[in-house]
């Protein structure tokens, strides 16, 4: 998924490459482009019950002024699983929603 040219995607929860064997990425690129996740953003796995489950190879890339806002983020740390990258003034904001 690529969000660019001032586009915005809003969702309740998001898993990038949530399932084992999957490979996916999300790119948020350009000023005024945004990914808003109301609860948790998972990269390379997901919360499919108890406990958290590692998934496939996930990549979140935030660049050139793109913004990602979440309540919390979980990046799975197994080799080759979850990765995130910030470049050219991209912003990652974990925050508690006040409403």
C-alpha positions as CSV (number, residue, x, y, z in Angstrom):
1,X,0.0,0.0,0.0
2,X,1.3,3.4,-0.9
3,X,-0.1,6.6,0.5
4,X,1.1,9.7,-1.4
5,X,0.1,13.0,-3.0
6,X,-1.6,14.2,0.2
7,X,-3.7,11.1,0.6
8,X,-4.9,9.8,4.0
9,X,-5.9,6.3,5.2
10,X,-7.6,5.9,8.5
11,X,-8.4,2.5,10.2
12,X,-9.1,1.1,13.6
13,X,-6.3,-1.5,13.6
14,X,-3.6,-2.5,11.0
15,X,-1.4,-5.5,10.6
16,X,1.3,-5.2,7.9
17,X,2.2,-8.8,6.9
18,X,0.2,-10.2,9.8
19,X,0.2,-13.9,8.7
20,X,3.2,-16.3,8.6
21,X,4.5,-16.6,5.0
22,X,3.2,-13.2,3.9
23,X,5.2,-10.3,2.7
24,X,3.9,-6.8,2.4
25,X,4.7,-3.2,3.0
26,X,3.2,0.2,3.5
27,X,4.7,3.4,2.3
28,X,3.7,6.9,3.5
29,X,5.4,9.4,1.3
30,X,5.0,13.1,0.7
31,X,4.1,16.0,2.9
32,X,0.4,16.0,4.0
33,X,0.2,12.2,3.4
34,X,-0.9,10.3,6.5
35,X,-1.7,6.8,7.9
36,X,-3.9,7.1,11.0
37,X,-4.4,3.9,13.1
38,X,-6.9,4.4,16.0
39,X,-5.5,1.5,18.1
40,X,-2.5,-0.6,17.3
41,X,-0.2,-0.9,14.2
42,X,1.5,-4.2,13.9
43,X,4.5,-4.8,11.6
44,X,5.5,-8.4,10.9
45,X,2.9,-10.0,13.0
46,X,-0.5,-9.4,14.8
47,X,-2.6,-9.8,17.8
48,X,-4.7,-12.8,16.8
49,X,-5.4,-13.8,20.3
50,X,-3.1,-14.6,23.2
51,X,-0.1,-14.3,22.8
52,X,0.9,-12.0,19.9
53,X,1.7,-14.0,16.8
54,X,4.7,-13.4,14.6
55,X,3.7,-13.1,10.9
56,X,5.6,-12.7,7.7
57,X,8.0,-10.0,6.4
58,X,6.5,-6.6,6.9
59,X,8.0,-3.1,6.1
60,X,6.6,0.3,7.1
61,X,8.4,3.1,5.3
62,X,7.7,6.7,6.2
63,X,9.5,9.3,4.1
64,X,9.5,12.8,2.6
65,X,7.3,14.3,5.3
66,X,4.8,11.5,5.6
67,X,3.1,11.0,9.0
68,X,1.9,7.8,10.8
69,X,-0.2,8.3,13.9
70,X,-1.1,5.4,16.2
71,X,-2.1,4.7,19.8
72,X,0.7,2.0,19.9
73,X,3.0,0.2,17.6
74,X,4.4,-3.3,17.8
75,X,7.3,-4.2,15.5
76,X,8.1,-7.9,15.7
77,X,11.8,-8.4,16.3
78,X,12.4,-11.8,14.7
79,X,15.1,-11.8,12.0
80,X,13.6,-10.8,8.7
81,X,10.1,-10.2,10.2
82,X,9.1,-6.5,11.0
83,X,11.0,-3.4,9.9
84,X,10.2,0.3,9.9
85,X,12.2,3.1,8.3
86,X,12.0,6.9,8.7
87,X,13.7,9.1,6.2
88,X,13.6,12.7,4.9
89,X,11.7,14.0,7.9
90,X,9.0,11.3,8.1
91,X,7.2,11.2,11.4
92,X,6.0,8.3,13.6
93,X,3.6,9.4,16.4
94,X,2.4,7.0,19.1
95,X,-0.2,8.8,21.2
96,X,-3.2,8.1,23.3
97,X,-6.4,9.2,21.7
98,X,-8.1,11.7,24.0
99,X,-11.6,11.4,22.8
